């Protein structure tokens, strides 16, 4: 159900998981982790409070070197009857709010926040296994868009045209807000979303967008493209996306793999 892998974000604190020097700077990781916690804590802030589970215990488990205990907490909560939305709100969003408070009060360190933020991103992705598969419409469709605030549209426009040449139905949207993108994803049931970003100064917005899209469309597969992938080859795993690529061959292959993955889980 939950994939065992190297914690997102923290791979860049130690190394990149492949014996290579880290690429993301501490400053970039810091704003990325802050954004993940901020966006998730906003969900908790705007949700009526109920009798919360042991949020503090879950927070501590999120910061442990091994993710197993945090994963078991979610699985036990699911077994007790909590569904996908409850797990997102009562555990992940509530934990993000508590961690944000701890960070503001200097209770937790940068490393601990990075570990927790990465785990929460990963769990958001993995929790889609707990809800029924979406309807698969049998055609290669995707929403292509730029990260909100991005000013470079040529690359994603060319990518959309090239994928259309290969038989894909691509809905290209540019200059959209995060709220608008989430509404479009929900309204049109997009199961593959391509996000384009050019450089590292878009990491914070990229992280926020991925979090919001995970909450709006848990089953959607998120692909990262653009020059940022050249700079940060592991950006997909570090922000909780499903795949990434900077050249057309990699994009075509990755998008086809995501499509086949969706077909393998029919309703």
Secondary structure, 3 states (H helix, E strand, C coil): CCCCCCCCCHHHHHCCCCCCCCCCCHHHHHHHHHHHHHHHHHHHHCCCCCCCCCHHHHHHHHCCCCCHHHHHHHHHHHHCCCCHHHHHHHHHHHHHHHHHHHHHCCCCCHHHHHHHHHHHHHHHHHHHHHCCCCCCCCCCEEEEEECCCCCCCHHHHHHHHHHHHCCCEEEEECCCCHHHHHHHHHHHCCCEEEEECCCHHHHHHHHHHHHHHHHHCCCCEEEEECHHHHHCCCHHHHHCCCEEECCHHHHHHHHHHHHHHHHCCCC
